[in-house]
Amino acid sequence: MSKNKPVTTQLSAAQITDIIAGYASDKKAIDLVDVDLTGISGYTDHFVICSGNTARQVKAIHDGIYIGVKNDHGLLPRRVEGLPEGHWVLMDYFDVVVHIFTPDTREYYRLEQLWGEAPRRSIESTTDEADVV
């Protein structure tokens, strides 16, 4: 039996989206967006998309999400990709897929535009721009 638990067993996709956004915000993620793919995508219900100013910050955002969701909710991602490079880290929590980009990489791939028909909401960051290093 896998140690990874699907989001749907304990929390709704909307709940885990908000939880993940909170951990990302704690690590000073910028431009947090929730793209609701319910009924549009066959492999996930939500994308959480955010940016860190550097590859190091992208990795710190990943670490904050990974540790927080694991310790506080007992959930592990099915897989993580891109962590060694740190320009685009993907965390697959089954019903929620997290994309953490550096700004240039996010602009290059324009992931939000690929899902243009999907509802989206900006998530307020608790970070002041002056706090971002």
Secondary structure, DSSP 8 states (H G I E B T S, - for coil): --S---GGGTS-HHHHHHHHHHHHHHTT-EEEEEEE-TTT-SS-SEEEEEE-SSHHHHHHHHHHHHHHHHHHH----SEEESTTT-SEEEEEETTEEEEEE-HHHHHHH-HHHHTTTS-EEE---S--GGG--
